[in-house]
Each structure stands twice: as C-alpha cells, then as structure tokens.
Amino acid sequence: MGEVETIMNLTKYICKIASGSYGTLFVKDEDFEKIENSFQVYRIARGKMEKQKEWIVIDNFDIITHPCN
C-alpha cells in the first residue's frame, strides 16, 4: 500500500469515527503531468469525504515541501 492510499484510508476512517470532522485534503496529482504542482482536492464534511471536480495548482509548492528552519 502506497503513501497516498494509506492517507486516503486513514481519512476515510476518521470520517467514519468522527462524523463532526471537517477539512480539506490535497493529494499531489502525479497522473496529470501537464501542469506542475497540481493537486486533487477532497472535501471532508459531516462524516463524508468527497472528491471535488476541480483540481488546484499551488504556486508556492517549494514553501510547502521544504522543512521549516
């Protein structure tokens, strides 16, 4: 099981046991190589995780991926 699948399963489990949870999950979209730094977006609300139709491109990806000093 890969990292993405593990995170997805964990998020689904959290939705199941904590139905009041909410948030947004961004998954790096490795399949869409045409646009660099693209992410698939999942909305978490009321015990459900839903894949959004839109994906997002993050301009400051280097800031996100580099560790804090």
C-alpha positions, -999 to +999 in steps of 0.1 A: +000+000+000+014+034-010+015+066+010-014+082-008-036+051-003-027+049+034-036+086+039-069+082+020-078+051+041-069+070+073-090+100+063-120+077+054-116+061+089-115+094+106-147+104+087-164+072+099-155+075+136-156+113+139-186+124+118-182+160+130-148+163+114-142+187+085-114+198+064-097+197+030-072+171+018-049+179-011-034+149-029-005+155-053-018+146-088+011+126-103-012+114-132-016+149-145+019+157-156+009+185-180+006+210-152+033+211-125+023+212-088-013+201-095-034+186-066-067+167-065-089+182-038-111+163-014-137+179+009-143+164+043-176+173+060-203+156+081-186+122+080-180+121+043-150+126+020-159+138-015-136+142-044-141+177-059-144+182-096-118+209-097-081+204-090-058+231-078-023+243-087-002+256-059+022+284-069+043+283-037+049+245-037+085+249-026+074+266+006+051+237+014+076+209+007+107+223+024+111+218+061+108+248+084+140+263+098 
